[in-house]
Amino acid sequence: MKLEQGVYCPLLKKDCIKNKCAWFTQVRGYNPNTGQEVDEWSCAVAWLPTLMIENSQQQRHTCASVDALRNETTKALNSKINPLIGESVIEIN
């Protein structure tokens, strides 16, 4: 069963005025939940949950990249320092 989005605008307290509203926005890209392509017009407020999910996914990807860079940098530093002092100075958590 597919739920249909309502047309009531809580800001105007009446039905949505669609393209007459400054917040009526087109979003193109991919749905972060389904991976399907999206090219739709809708209220910017209605887009917020979808955009927040996408933002969280992008933050997780960024965090993973930073962690990988940290690990590689730590390995490189330890490989240069170990021969000099004989022990690991930087530990990877």
MIKE-314482 format. One record per residue: residue in one letter; residue number from 1; x, y, z of N, C-alpha, C in turn. Coordinates in Angstrom, 3 decimals, m for minus. Layout:
REM residues N
<pt res="a" n="NUM" n_u="X" n_v="Y" n_w="Z" ca_u="X" ca_v="Y" ca_w="Z" c_u="X" c_v="Y" c_w="Z"/>
...
This chain:
REM residues 93
<pt res="m" n="1" n_u="0.844" n_v="m1.174" n_w="0.000" ca_u="0.000" ca_v="0.000" ca_w="0.000" c_u="0.892" c_v="1.240" c_w="0.000"/>
<pt res="k" n="2" n_u="0.652" n_v="2.128" n_w="m0.922" ca_u="1.408" ca_v="3.375" ca_w="m0.988" c_u="0.567" c_v="4.494" c_w="m0.395"/>
<pt res="l" n="3" n_u="1.161" n_v="5.201" n_w="0.561" ca_u="0.459" ca_v="6.328" ca_w="1.165" c_u="0.647" c_v="7.568" c_w="0.297"/>
<pt res="e" n="4" n_u="m0.405" n_v="8.291" n_w="0.104" ca_u="m0.347" ca_v="9.519" ca_w="m0.667" c_u="m0.165" c_v="10.695" c_w="0.281"/>
<pt res="q" n="5" n_u="0.686" n_v="11.625" n_w="m0.121" ca_u="0.935" ca_v="12.807" ca_w="0.680" c_u="m0.258" c_v="13.740" c_w="0.585"/>
<pt res="g" n="6" n_u="m0.628" n_v="14.340" n_w="1.705" ca_u="m1.737" ca_v="15.284" ca_w="1.723" c_u="m1.351" c_v="16.601" c_w="1.075"/>
<pt res="v" n="7" n_u="m2.337" n_v="17.470" n_w="0.868" ca_u="m2.090" ca_v="18.757" ca_w="0.232" c_u="m2.319" c_v="19.922" c_w="1.196"/>
<pt res="y" n="8" n_u="m2.624" n_v="19.630" n_w="2.455" ca_u="m2.874" ca_v="20.676" ca_w="3.441" c_u="m1.559" c_v="21.302" c_w="3.878"/>
<pt res="c" n="9" n_u="m1.488" n_v="22.632" n_w="3.879" ca_u="m0.299" ca_v="23.361" ca_w="4.318" c_u="m0.555" c_v="23.908" c_w="5.726"/>
<pt res="p" n="10" n_u="0.207" n_v="23.442" n_w="6.728" ca_u="m0.015" ca_v="23.938" ca_w="8.082" c_u="0.439" c_v="25.396" c_w="8.263"/>
<pt res="l" n="11" n_u="1.291" n_v="25.889" n_w="7.371" ca_u="1.726" ca_v="27.280" ca_w="7.466" c_u="0.631" c_v="28.244" c_w="6.993"/>
<pt res="l" n="12" n_u="m0.028" n_v="27.882" n_w="5.898" ca_u="m1.104" ca_v="28.723" ca_w="5.362" c_u="m2.453" c_v="28.392" c_w="5.976"/>
<pt res="k" n="13" n_u="m2.528" n_v="27.215" n_w="6.589" ca_u="m3.773" ca_v="26.684" ca_w="7.154" c_u="m4.857" c_v="26.522" c_w="6.075"/>
<pt res="k" n="14" n_u="m4.396" n_v="26.095" n_w="4.891" ca_u="m5.293" ca_v="25.769" ca_w="3.776" c_u="m4.533" c_v="24.854" c_w="2.826"/>
<pt res="d" n="15" n_u="m5.136" n_v="24.472" n_w="1.725" ca_u="m4.465" ca_v="23.600" ca_w="0.761" c_u="m3.229" c_v="24.280" c_w="0.185"/>
<pt res="c" n="16" n_u="m2.256" n_v="23.445" n_w="m0.202" ca_u="m1.002" ca_v="23.915" ca_w="m0.776" c_u="m1.271" c_v="24.730" c_w="m2.045"/>
<pt res="i" n="17" n_u="m0.545" n_v="25.840" n_w="m2.206" ca_u="m0.716" ca_v="26.676" ca_w="m3.402" c_u="0.333" c_v="26.345" c_w="m4.473"/>
<pt res="k" n="18" n_u="1.078" n_v="25.277" n_w="m4.239" ca_u="2.076" ca_v="24.716" ca_w="m5.151" c_u="3.061" c_v="25.767" c_w="m5.665"/>
<pt res="n" n="19" n_u="3.153" n_v="25.966" n_w="m6.980" ca_u="4.219" ca_v="26.808" ca_w="m7.543" c_u="4.072" c_v="28.298" c_w="m7.233"/>
<pt res="k" n="20" n_u="3.030" n_v="28.702" n_w="m6.571" ca_u="2.897" ca_v="30.093" ca_w="m6.131" c_u="3.651" c_v="30.317" c_w="m4.817"/>
<pt res="c" n="21" n_u="4.053" n_v="29.240" n_w="m4.170" ca_u="4.751" ca_v="29.304" ca_w="m2.883" c_u="6.264" c_v="29.332" c_w="m3.111"/>
<pt res="a" n="22" n_u="6.963" n_v="30.159" n_w="m2.355" ca_u="8.425" ca_v="30.259" ca_w="m2.482" c_u="9.120" c_v="28.978" c_w="m2.028"/>
<pt res="w" n="23" n_u="8.455" n_v="28.171" n_w="m1.219" ca_u="9.070" ca_v="26.944" ca_w="m0.698" c_u="8.782" c_v="25.732" c_w="m1.570"/>
<pt res="f" n="24" n_u="8.065" n_v="25.909" n_w="m2.657" ca_u="7.782" ca_v="24.802" ca_w="m3.573" c_u="9.048" c_v="24.573" c_w="m4.394"/>
<pt res="t" n="25" n_u="9.722" n_v="23.453" n_w="m4.163" ca_u="11.079" ca_v="23.234" ca_w="m4.649" c_u="11.197" c_v="21.940" c_w="m5.435"/>
<pt res="q" n="26" n_u="12.042" n_v="21.978" n_w="m6.467" ca_u="12.328" ca_v="20.764" ca_w="m7.227" c_u="13.585" c_v="20.111" c_w="m6.657"/>
<pt res="v" n="27" n_u="13.504" n_v="18.800" n_w="m6.457" ca_u="14.655" ca_v="18.032" ca_w="m5.983" c_u="14.950" c_v="16.957" c_w="m7.014"/>
<pt res="r" n="28" n_u="16.235" n_v="16.905" n_w="m7.434" ca_u="16.695" ca_v="15.870" ca_w="m8.358" c_u="17.811" c_v="15.106" c_w="m7.685"/>
<pt res="g" n="29" n_u="17.830" n_v="13.818" n_w="m7.886" ca_u="18.881" ca_v="12.985" ca_w="m7.305" c_u="18.365" c_v="11.582" c_w="m7.088"/>
<pt res="y" n="30" n_u="18.832" n_v="10.968" n_w="m6.008" ca_u="18.438" ca_v="9.597" ca_w="m5.697" c_u="17.875" c_v="9.541" c_w="m4.288"/>
<pt res="n" n="31" n_u="16.805" n_v="8.796" n_w="m4.125" ca_u="16.193" ca_v="8.617" ca_w="m2.821" c_u="17.150" c_v="7.805" c_w="m1.944"/>
<pt res="p" n="32" n_u="17.566" n_v="8.329" n_w="m0.775" ca_u="18.524" ca_v="7.608" ca_w="0.061" c_u="17.958" c_v="6.325" c_w="0.662"/>
<pt res="n" n="33" n_u="16.640" n_v="6.185" n_w="0.698" ca_u="16.030" ca_v="4.982" ca_w="1.250" c_u="15.908" c_v="3.862" c_w="0.224"/>
<pt res="t" n="34" n_u="15.560" n_v="4.223" n_w="m1.016" ca_u="15.289" ca_v="3.204" ca_w="m2.028" c_u="16.339" c_v="3.147" c_w="m3.130"/>
<pt res="g" n="35" n_u="17.085" n_v="4.234" n_w="m3.310" ca_u="18.064" ca_v="4.292" ca_w="m4.390" c_u="17.457" c_v="4.655" c_w="m5.733"/>
<pt res="q" n="36" n_u="16.144" n_v="4.855" n_w="m5.783" ca_u="15.485" ca_v="5.212" ca_w="m7.034" c_u="15.720" c_v="6.683" c_w="m7.358"/>
<pt res="e" n="37" n_u="15.756" n_v="6.977" n_w="m8.647" ca_u="15.965" ca_v="8.345" ca_w="m9.099" c_u="14.751" c_v="9.209" c_w="m8.747"/>
<pt res="v" n="38" n_u="15.011" n_v="10.440" n_w="m8.320" ca_u="13.961" ca_v="11.378" ca_w="m7.927" c_u="14.099" c_v="12.646" c_w="m8.757"/>
<pt res="d" n="39" n_u="12.994" n_v="13.104" n_w="m9.307" ca_u="12.912" ca_v="14.393" ca_w="m9.999" c_u="11.493" c_v="14.898" c_w="m9.763"/>
<pt res="e" n="40" n_u="11.288" n_v="15.536" n_w="m8.609" ca_u="9.940" ca_v="15.915" ca_w="m8.186" c_u="9.913" c_v="17.327" c_w="m7.628"/>
<pt res="w" n="41" n_u="8.748" n_v="17.931" n_w="m7.739" ca_u="8.474" ca_v="19.210" ca_w="m7.100" c_u="7.645" c_v="18.931" c_w="m5.849"/>
<pt res="s" n="42" n_u="7.988" n_v="19.585" n_w="m4.754" ca_u="7.220" ca_v="19.452" ca_w="m3.520" c_u="7.642" c_v="20.569" c_w="m2.567"/>
<pt res="c" n="43" n_u="6.986" n_v="20.654" n_w="m1.455" ca_u="7.283" ca_v="21.656" ca_w="m0.438" c_u="8.655" c_v="21.376" c_w="0.193"/>
<pt res="a" n="44" n_u="9.455" n_v="22.425" n_w="0.367" ca_u="10.782" ca_v="22.270" ca_w="0.971" c_u="10.686" c_v="21.664" c_w="2.363"/>
<pt res="v" n="45" n_u="9.638" n_v="21.994" n_w="3.097" ca_u="9.462" ca_v="21.435" ca_w="4.442" c_u="9.204" c_v="19.927" c_w="4.342"/>
<pt res="a" n="46" n_u="8.478" n_v="19.499" n_w="3.327" ca_u="8.212" ca_v="18.073" ca_w="3.134" c_u="9.477" c_v="17.316" c_w="2.739"/>
<pt res="w" n="47" n_u="10.437" n_v="18.009" n_w="2.083" ca_u="11.694" ca_v="17.372" ca_w="1.678" c_u="12.652" c_v="17.179" c_w="2.845"/>
<pt res="l" n="48" n_u="12.476" n_v="17.902" n_w="3.942" ca_u="13.442" ca_v="17.877" ca_w="5.034" c_u="13.796" c_v="16.482" c_w="5.554"/>
<pt res="p" n="49" n_u="12.848" n_v="15.591" n_w="5.841" ca_u="13.250" ca_v="14.263" ca_w="6.336" c_u="14.145" c_v="13.509" c_w="5.354"/>
<pt res="t" n="50" n_u="13.822" n_v="13.548" n_w="4.074" ca_u="14.631" ca_v="12.864" ca_w="3.067" c_u="16.027" c_v="13.470" c_w="2.994"/>
<pt res="l" n="51" n_u="16.105" n_v="14.796" n_w="3.012" ca_u="17.402" ca_v="15.459" ca_w="2.926" c_u="18.238" c_v="15.228" c_w="4.184"/>
<pt res="m" n="52" n_u="17.596" n_v="15.112" n_w="5.341" ca_u="18.331" ca_v="14.829" ca_w="6.573" c_u="18.906" c_v="13.420" c_w="6.560"/>
<pt res="i" n="53" n_u="18.171" n_v="12.466" n_w="6.005" ca_u="18.676" ca_v="11.093" ca_w="5.878" c_u="19.896" c_v="11.078" c_w="4.952"/>
<pt res="e" n="54" n_u="19.801" n_v="11.769" n_w="3.828" ca_u="20.922" ca_v="11.834" ca_w="2.883" c_u="22.138" c_v="12.508" c_w="3.525"/>
<pt res="n" n="55" n_u="21.904" n_v="13.568" n_w="4.275" ca_u="22.986" ca_v="14.270" ca_w="4.953" c_u="23.688" c_v="13.345" c_w="5.947"/>
<pt res="s" n="56" n_u="22.919" n_v="12.563" n_w="6.701" ca_u="23.510" ca_v="11.623" ca_w="7.654" c_u="24.356" c_v="10.571" c_w="6.947"/>
<pt res="q" n="57" n_u="23.879" n_v="10.087" n_w="5.816" ca_u="24.659" ca_v="9.098" ca_w="5.058" c_u="25.969" c_v="9.703" c_w="4.565"/>
<pt res="q" n="58" n_u="25.927" n_v="10.931" n_w="4.092" ca_u="27.144" ca_v="11.588" ca_w="3.608" c_u="28.126" c_v="11.825" c_w="4.747"/>
<pt res="q" n="59" n_u="27.617" n_v="12.158" n_w="5.930" ca_u="28.489" ca_v="12.350" ca_w="7.093" c_u="29.173" c_v="11.048" c_w="7.489"/>
<pt res="r" n="60" n_u="28.448" n_v="9.926" n_w="7.400" ca_u="29.060" ca_v="8.620" ca_w="7.707" c_u="30.165" c_v="8.288" c_w="6.717"/>
<pt res="h" n="61" n_u="29.951" n_v="8.587" n_w="5.440" ca_u="30.985" ca_v="8.347" ca_w="4.426" c_u="32.212" c_v="9.211" c_w="4.689"/>
<pt res="t" n="62" n_u="31.982" n_v="10.460" n_w="5.064" ca_u="33.089" ca_v="11.362" ca_w="5.365" c_u="33.874" c_v="10.866" c_w="6.567"/>
<pt res="c" n="63" n_u="33.182" n_v="10.432" n_w="7.598" ca_u="33.834" ca_v="9.914" ca_w="8.806" c_u="34.689" c_v="8.694" c_w="8.471"/>
<pt res="a" n="64" n_u="34.174" n_v="7.802" n_w="7.653" ca_u="34.928" ca_v="6.609" ca_w="7.270" c_u="36.186" c_v="6.993" c_w="6.496"/>
<pt res="s" n="65" n_u="36.082" n_v="7.994" n_w="5.624" ca_u="37.248" ca_v="8.443" ca_w="4.861" c_u="38.298" c_v="9.074" c_w="5.765"/>
<pt res="v" n="66" n_u="37.861" n_v="9.869" n_w="6.728" ca_u="38.790" ca_v="10.497" ca_w="7.659" c_u="39.478" c_v="9.438" c_w="8.516"/>
<pt res="d" n="67" n_u="38.724" n_v="8.425" n_w="8.965" ca_u="39.317" ca_v="7.337" ca_w="9.755" c_u="40.371" c_v="6.583" c_w="8.950"/>
<pt res="a" n="68" n_u="40.063" n_v="6.308" n_w="7.688" ca_u="41.025" ca_v="5.603" ca_w="6.834" c_u="42.283" c_v="6.444" c_w="6.631"/>
<pt res="l" n="69" n_u="42.121" n_v="7.736" n_w="6.425" ca_u="43.277" ca_v="8.624" ca_w="6.259" c_u="44.107" c_v="8.664" c_w="7.540"/>
<pt res="r" n="70" n_u="43.443" n_v="8.733" n_w="8.687" ca_u="44.159" ca_v="8.740" ca_w="9.964" c_u="44.975" c_v="7.467" c_w="10.136"/>
<pt res="n" n="71" n_u="44.377" n_v="6.328" n_w="9.814" ca_u="45.075" ca_v="5.052" ca_w="9.960" c_u="46.293" c_v="4.971" c_w="9.044"/>
<pt res="e" n="72" n_u="46.145" n_v="5.413" n_w="7.806" ca_u="47.274" ca_v="5.393" ca_w="6.869" c_u="48.383" c_v="6.343" c_w="7.313"/>
<pt res="t" n="73" n_u="48.005" n_v="7.518" n_w="7.801" ca_u="48.988" ca_v="8.493" ca_w="8.278" c_u="49.734" c_v="7.950" c_w="9.486"/>
<pt res="t" n="74" n_u="49.009" n_v="7.318" n_w="10.395" ca_u="49.631" ca_v="6.742" ca_w="11.589" c_u="50.614" c_v="5.639" c_w="11.217"/>
<pt res="k" n="75" n_u="50.209" n_v="4.778" n_w="10.285" ca_u="51.115" ca_v="3.710" ca_w="9.834" c_u="52.388" c_v="4.295" c_w="9.217"/>
<pt res="a" n="76" n_u="52.218" n_v="5.322" n_w="8.383" ca_u="53.372" ca_v="5.933" ca_w="7.725" c_u="54.305" c_v="6.580" c_w="8.743"/>
<pt res="l" n="77" n_u="53.742" n_v="7.274" n_w="9.717" ca_u="54.569" ca_v="7.902" ca_w="10.744" c_u="55.315" c_v="6.862" c_w="11.576"/>
<pt res="n" n="78" n_u="54.611" n_v="5.802" n_w="11.960" ca_u="55.245" ca_v="4.761" ca_w="12.756" c_u="56.352" c_v="4.050" c_w="11.988"/>
<pt res="s" n="79" n_u="56.157" n_v="3.878" n_w="10.682" ca_u="57.196" ca_v="3.207" ca_w="9.893" c_u="58.460" c_v="4.066" c_w="9.789"/>
<pt res="k" n="80" n_u="58.315" n_v="5.384" n_w="9.887" ca_u="59.477" ca_v="6.273" ca_w="9.849" c_u="60.115" c_v="6.418" c_w="11.236"/>
<pt res="i" n="81" n_u="59.289" n_v="6.405" n_w="12.292" ca_u="59.777" ca_v="6.634" ca_w="13.654" c_u="60.347" c_v="5.365" c_w="14.281"/>
<pt res="n" n="82" n_u="59.721" n_v="4.223" n_w="14.018" ca_u="60.148" ca_v="2.954" ca_w="14.637" c_u="61.640" c_v="2.660" c_w="14.462"/>
<pt res="p" n="83" n_u="62.191" n_v="2.784" n_w="13.267" ca_u="63.626" ca_v="2.497" ca_w="13.122" c_u="64.507" c_v="3.461" c_w="13.934"/>
<pt res="l" n="84" n_u="64.024" n_v="4.656" n_w="14.179" ca_u="64.816" ca_v="5.649" ca_w="14.891" c_u="64.849" c_v="5.416" c_w="16.400"/>
<pt res="i" n="85" n_u="63.669" n_v="5.077" n_w="16.986" ca_u="63.624" ca_v="4.942" ca_w="18.447" c_u="63.297" c_v="3.524" c_w="18.914"/>
<pt res="g" n="86" n_u="62.905" n_v="2.669" n_w="18.002" ca_u="62.687" ca_v="1.265" ca_w="18.343" c_u="61.339" c_v="0.934" c_w="18.945"/>
<pt res="e" n="87" n_u="60.398" n_v="1.871" n_w="18.966" ca_u="59.076" ca_v="1.547" ca_w="19.476" c_u="58.028" c_v="2.395" c_w="18.762"/>
<pt res="s" n="88" n_u="56.789" n_v="1.955" n_w="18.864" ca_u="55.710" ca_v="2.682" ca_w="18.245" c_u="55.291" c_v="3.861" c_w="19.117"/>
<pt res="v" n="89" n_u="55.293" n_v="5.039" n_w="18.561" ca_u="54.933" ca_v="6.240" ca_w="19.316" c_u="53.441" c_v="6.514" c_w="19.205"/>
<pt res="i" n="90" n_u="52.871" n_v="6.287" n_w="18.037" ca_u="51.465" ca_v="6.561" ca_w="17.794" c_u="50.723" c_v="5.246" c_w="17.699"/>
<pt res="e" n="91" n_u="49.632" n_v="5.134" n_w="18.473" ca_u="48.824" ca_v="3.918" ca_w="18.439" c_u="47.522" c_v="4.198" c_w="17.711"/>
<pt res="i" n="92" n_u="47.064" n_v="3.209" n_w="16.964" ca_u="45.788" ca_v="3.306" ca_w="16.269" c_u="44.735" c_v="2.698" c_w="17.180"/>
<pt res="n" n="93" n_u="43.673" n_v="3.491" n_w="17.445" ca_u="42.580" ca_v="3.005" ca_w="18.307" c_u="41.582" c_v="2.247" c_w="17.503"/>
